[in-house]
């Protein structure tokens, strides 16, 4: 089991930029996107948009990916 916590300041919050940054971090730590269990991002469009979101872009590559529910207190 491996974990990565990396804080990245991403000036471009477009879905493609977020996925590119995610791939860069995974590659840097020699991790496979197919084994990714979760991603956290603040102030982004990660779950928004049915056809063009971080989720939908990664879903094209990781077929068993599913959305979790966010609980906001």
DSSP file (Angstrom, degrees, kcal/mol; ACC not computed):
  #  RESIDUE AA STRUCTURE BP1 BP2  ACC     N-H-->O    O-->H-N    N-H-->O    O-->H-N    TCO  KAPPA ALPHA  PHI   PSI    X-CA   Y-CA   Z-CA
    1    1 A X              0   0    0      0, 0.0     2,-0.4     0, 0.0     0, 0.0   0.000 360.0 360.0 360.0 133.5    0.0    0.0    0.0
    2    2 A X        -     0   0    0      2,-0.0     2,-0.4     0, 0.0    29,-0.0  -0.971 360.0-165.9-131.9 147.6    1.3    3.4   -0.9
    3    3 A X        -     0   0    0     -2,-0.4     2,-0.4     2,-0.0     0, 0.0  -0.958   2.1-164.3-130.7 150.2    0.0    6.9   -0.3
    4    4 A X        -     0   0    0     -2,-0.4     2,-0.5     2,-0.0    -2,-0.0  -0.993   6.8-177.7-135.4 128.3    0.8   10.2   -1.8
    5    5 A X        +     0   0    0     -2,-0.4     2,-0.4     2,-0.0    -2,-0.0  -0.962  18.7 164.0-121.5 111.9   -0.1   13.6   -0.4
    6    6 A X        -     0   0    0     -2,-0.5     2,-0.6     2,-0.0    -2,-0.0  -0.989  27.8-149.1-133.1 125.3    1.1   16.3   -2.7
    7    7 A X        -     0   0    0     -2,-0.4     2,-0.5     2,-0.0    -2,-0.0  -0.839  21.7-178.7 -94.9 121.5   -0.1   19.9   -2.7
    8    8 A X        -     0   0    0     -2,-0.6     2,-0.8     2,-0.0    -2,-0.0  -0.979  24.4-141.2-124.6 125.7    0.1   21.4   -6.1
    9    9 A X        -     0   0    0     -2,-0.5     2,-0.7     2,-0.0    -2,-0.0  -0.788  23.2-170.8 -85.7 115.7   -0.9   24.9   -6.9
   10   10 A X        -     0   0    0     -2,-0.8     8,-0.1     1,-0.1    -2,-0.0  -0.900  14.0-172.4-112.8 103.9   -2.6   24.7  -10.3
   11   11 A X  S    S+     0   0    0     -2,-0.7     2,-0.7     1,-0.1    -1,-0.1   0.795  76.8  63.1 -68.4 -25.8   -3.3   28.1  -11.8
   12   12 A X        -     0   0    0      1,-0.1    -1,-0.1     2,-0.1     0, 0.0  -0.885  63.3-174.3-102.2 117.3   -5.4   26.5  -14.6
   13   13 A X        +     0   0    0     -2,-0.7    32,-0.6     4,-0.1    -1,-0.1   0.175  38.4 128.4 -98.6  18.1   -8.4   24.8  -13.2
   14   14 A X  S  > S-     0   0    0      1,-0.1     4,-2.1    30,-0.1     3,-0.3  -0.432  71.1-115.0 -70.5 150.3   -9.7   23.3  -16.5
   15   15 A X  H  > S+     0   0    0      1,-0.2     4,-2.4     2,-0.2     5,-0.2   0.879 114.8  53.2 -55.0 -43.2  -10.4   19.5  -16.3
   16   16 A X  H  > S+     0   0    0      1,-0.2     4,-2.5     2,-0.2    -1,-0.2   0.895 108.7  50.0 -61.7 -39.9   -7.6   18.7  -18.7
   17   17 A X  H  > S+     0   0    0     -3,-0.3     4,-2.3     2,-0.2    -1,-0.2   0.889 110.4  49.7 -66.4 -39.4   -5.0   20.6  -16.7
   18   18 A X  H  X S+     0   0    0     -4,-2.1     4,-2.5     2,-0.2    -2,-0.2   0.921 112.3  47.2 -65.9 -43.6   -6.1   18.8  -13.5
   19   19 A X  H  X S+     0   0    0     -4,-2.4     4,-2.7     2,-0.2    -2,-0.2   0.902 111.1  52.0 -65.1 -40.9   -5.8   15.4  -15.1
   20   20 A X  H  X S+     0   0    0     -4,-2.5     4,-2.3    -5,-0.2    -2,-0.2   0.919 111.1  47.4 -60.0 -43.4   -2.4   16.3  -16.5
   21   21 A X  H  X S+     0   0    0     -4,-2.3     4,-2.4     2,-0.2    -2,-0.2   0.910 111.0  51.5 -64.6 -42.3   -1.2   17.3  -13.1
   22   22 A X  H  X S+     0   0    0     -4,-2.5     4,-2.5     1,-0.2    -2,-0.2   0.933 110.4  48.3 -58.6 -47.4   -2.6   14.1  -11.6
   23   23 A X  H  X S+     0   0    0     -4,-2.7     4,-2.7     1,-0.2    -1,-0.2   0.896 110.3  52.3 -61.4 -40.2   -0.8   12.0  -14.2
   24   24 A X  H  X S+     0   0    0     -4,-2.3     4,-2.5     2,-0.2    -1,-0.2   0.918 110.8  46.9 -61.5 -44.2    2.4   13.9  -13.5
   25   25 A X  H  X S+     0   0    0     -4,-2.4     4,-1.5     2,-0.2    -2,-0.2   0.924 113.4  48.2 -65.4 -44.2    2.2   13.3   -9.8
   26   26 A X  H  <>S+     0   0    0     -4,-2.5     5,-3.0     1,-0.2     3,-0.2   0.920 113.4  47.5 -61.9 -43.5    1.4    9.6  -10.3
   27   27 A X  H ><5S+     0   0    0     -4,-2.7     3,-1.6     1,-0.2    -2,-0.2   0.914 107.5  56.4 -63.5 -43.0    4.3    9.2  -12.7
   28   28 A X  H 3<5S+     0   0    0     -4,-2.5    -1,-0.2     1,-0.3    -2,-0.2   0.836 114.7  39.0 -56.9 -34.7    6.7   11.1  -10.4
   29   29 A X  T 3<5S-     0   0    0     -4,-1.5    -1,-0.3    -3,-0.2    -2,-0.2   0.230 114.2-116.4-102.4  12.2    5.9    8.5   -7.6
   30   30 A X  T < 5 +     0   0    0     -3,-1.6     2,-0.4     1,-0.2    -3,-0.2   0.908  63.4 150.0  54.5  48.8    5.8    5.5  -10.0
   31   31 A X      < -     0   0    0     -5,-3.0     2,-0.5    -6,-0.1    -1,-0.2  -0.879  45.7-125.3-114.6 146.2    2.1    4.9   -9.4
   32   32 A X    >   -     0   0    0     -2,-0.4     3,-1.8     1,-0.1     4,-0.2  -0.759   7.5-143.8 -92.2 127.9   -0.4    3.3  -11.8
   33   33 A X  G >  S+     0   0    0     -2,-0.5     3,-1.3     1,-0.3    -1,-0.1   0.772  99.8  67.4 -61.0 -25.4   -3.6    5.3  -12.4
   34   34 A X  G 3  S+     0   0    0      1,-0.3    -1,-0.3    27,-0.0    30,-0.1   0.717 101.4  47.9 -67.2 -19.8   -5.5    2.0  -12.6
   35   35 A X  G <  S+     0   0    0     -3,-1.8    -1,-0.3     2,-0.0    -2,-0.2   0.303  81.1 127.8-103.3   8.0   -4.8    1.5   -8.9
   36   36 A X    <   -     0   0    0     -3,-1.3     3,-0.1    -4,-0.2    -3,-0.0  -0.452  33.1-178.5 -65.8 131.3   -5.9    5.0   -7.9
   37   37 A X        -     0   0    0      1,-0.3     2,-0.3    -2,-0.2    -1,-0.2   0.703  60.1  -5.8-106.0 -25.5   -8.5    4.9   -5.1
   38   38 A X        -     0   0    0      2,-0.0     2,-0.4    30,-0.0    -1,-0.3  -0.992  48.6-159.2-163.6 160.1   -9.3    8.5   -4.5
   39   39 A X        -     0   0    0     -2,-0.3     2,-0.4    -3,-0.1   -17,-0.0  -0.993   9.5-159.8-141.6 140.9   -8.4   12.1   -5.5
   40   40 A X        +     0   0    0     -2,-0.4     2,-0.3     2,-0.0    -2,-0.0  -0.977  15.1 169.1-122.3 137.9   -9.2   15.2   -3.6
   41   41 A X        -     0   0    0     -2,-0.4     2,-0.4     3,-0.1     3,-0.3  -0.992  21.6-142.6-148.8 139.7   -9.2   18.7   -5.1
   42   42 A X  S    S+     0   0    0     -2,-0.3     3,-0.1     1,-0.2    -2,-0.0  -0.862  78.2   0.1-107.6 135.8  -10.4   22.0   -3.8
   43   43 A X  S    S+     0   0    0     -2,-0.4     2,-0.3     1,-0.2    -1,-0.2   0.891 100.7 119.3  61.3  44.0  -12.2   24.7   -5.8
   44   44 A X  S    S-     0   0    0     -3,-0.3     3,-0.3   -26,-0.0    -1,-0.2  -0.801  75.8-113.2-130.8 173.8  -12.2   22.7   -9.1
   45   45 A X        +     0   0    0    -32,-0.6     9,-0.8    -2,-0.3     3,-0.4  -0.158  65.1 136.4 -96.3  38.2  -14.6   21.3  -11.6
   46   46 A X  S    S+     0   0    0      1,-0.2     9,-1.9     7,-0.2    10,-0.2   0.849  79.7  20.9 -59.0 -39.6  -13.6   17.7  -10.7
   47   47 A X  S    S+     0   0    0     -3,-0.3     2,-0.3     7,-0.2    -1,-0.2   0.385 103.3 100.0-111.2   3.0  -17.1   16.3  -10.5
   48   48 A X        +     0   0    0     -3,-0.4     6,-0.2     4,-0.1     7,-0.1  -0.658  62.0  42.4 -95.4 147.4  -19.1   18.8  -12.6
   49   49 A X        -     0   0    0     -2,-0.3     7,-0.3     4,-0.1     6,-0.1   0.543  66.5-130.6  90.9 122.3  -20.0   18.3  -16.2
   50   50 A X  S    S+     0   0    0      1,-0.2     3,-0.2     2,-0.1    -1,-0.1   0.861 103.6  19.7 -71.2 -36.7  -21.3   15.1  -17.6
   51   51 A X  S    S+     0   0    0      1,-0.2     2,-0.2     4,-0.0    -1,-0.2   0.560 128.4  41.9-112.6 -12.0  -19.0   14.9  -20.6
   52   52 A X  S    S+     0   0    0      4,-0.0     2,-0.3    -4,-0.0   -37,-0.2  -0.576  80.9 105.9-142.8  75.7  -16.1   17.2  -19.7
   53   53 A X  S  > S-     0   0    0     -2,-0.2     4,-2.3    -3,-0.2     5,-0.2  -0.878  80.3 -98.8-139.0 170.5  -15.0   16.9  -16.1
   54   54 A X  H  > S+     0   0    0     -9,-0.8     4,-2.5    -2,-0.3     5,-0.3   0.932 124.8  51.3 -58.1 -44.3  -12.0   15.3  -14.4
   55   55 A X  H  > S+     0   0    0     -9,-1.9     4,-2.6     1,-0.2    -1,-0.2   0.941 110.2  46.6 -58.7 -49.3  -14.1   12.3  -13.6
   56   56 A X  H  > S+     0   0    0     -7,-0.3     4,-0.9     1,-0.2    -1,-0.2   0.849 112.5  50.7 -66.7 -32.7  -15.3   11.8  -17.2
   57   57 A X  H >< S+     0   0    0     -4,-2.3     3,-0.5     2,-0.2     4,-0.5   0.939 115.0  41.6 -68.9 -46.6  -11.8   12.2  -18.6
   58   58 A X  H >X S+     0   0    0     -4,-2.5     4,-2.7     1,-0.2     3,-1.5   0.861 106.1  65.0 -68.9 -33.7  -10.3    9.6  -16.2
   59   59 A X  H 3< S+     0   0    0     -4,-2.6    -1,-0.2     1,-0.3    -2,-0.2   0.800  92.0  63.5 -59.5 -29.8  -13.3    7.3  -16.6
   60   60 A X  T << S+     0   0    0     -4,-0.9    -1,-0.3    -3,-0.5    -2,-0.2   0.807 116.0  30.1 -63.3 -28.1  -12.3    6.9  -20.3
   61   61 A X  T <4 S+     0   0    0     -3,-1.5     2,-0.8    -4,-0.5    -2,-0.2   0.767 121.0  49.9-101.0 -34.1   -9.1    5.2  -19.1
   62   62 A X    ><  -     0   0    0     -4,-2.7     3,-1.6     1,-0.2    -1,-0.2  -0.840  66.4-176.0-111.9  92.6  -10.2    3.6  -15.8
   63   63 A X  T 3  S+     0   0    0     -2,-0.8    -1,-0.2     1,-0.3    -4,-0.1   0.768  78.4  53.9 -67.0 -28.3  -13.3    1.7  -16.6
   64   64 A X  T 3  S+     0   0    0    -30,-0.1    -1,-0.3     2,-0.0     2,-0.2   0.203  81.4 126.1 -92.5  18.3  -14.2    0.5  -13.1
   65   65 A X    <   -     0   0    0     -3,-1.6     2,-0.3    -6,-0.2   -28,-0.0  -0.508  35.8-179.2 -74.0 139.4  -14.0    4.1  -11.7
   66   66 A X        -     0   0    0     -2,-0.2     2,-0.3     0, 0.0    -2,-0.0  -0.981  27.8-108.9-139.5 155.8  -17.1    5.4   -9.8
   67   67 A X        -     0   0    0     -2,-0.3     2,-0.2   -20,-0.0   -20,-0.0  -0.617  26.9-148.9 -82.7 136.5  -18.1    8.6   -8.1
   68   68 A X        -     0   0    0     -2,-0.3     2,-0.4     1,-0.0    -1,-0.0  -0.532  24.3-105.8 -91.7 169.3  -18.2    8.8   -4.4
   69   69 A X        -     0   0    0     -2,-0.2     2,-0.4     2,-0.0    -1,-0.0  -0.818  26.7-136.0 -98.3 136.4  -20.6   11.1   -2.5
   70   70 A X        -     0   0    0     -2,-0.4     2,-0.6     2,-0.0     0, 0.0  -0.742  10.8-154.4 -90.3 136.9  -19.4   14.2   -0.9
   71   71 A X        -     0   0    0     -2,-0.4     2,-0.5     2,-0.0    -2,-0.0  -0.959   9.4-167.3-111.6 120.0  -20.6   15.0    2.6
   72   72 A X              0   0    0     -2,-0.6    -2,-0.0     1,-0.1     0, 0.0  -0.932 360.0 360.0-110.0 124.8  -20.5   18.7    3.4
   73   73 A X              0   0    0     -2,-0.5    -1,-0.1     0, 0.0    -2,-0.0   0.416 360.0 360.0 -95.8 360.0  -21.0   19.6    7.1
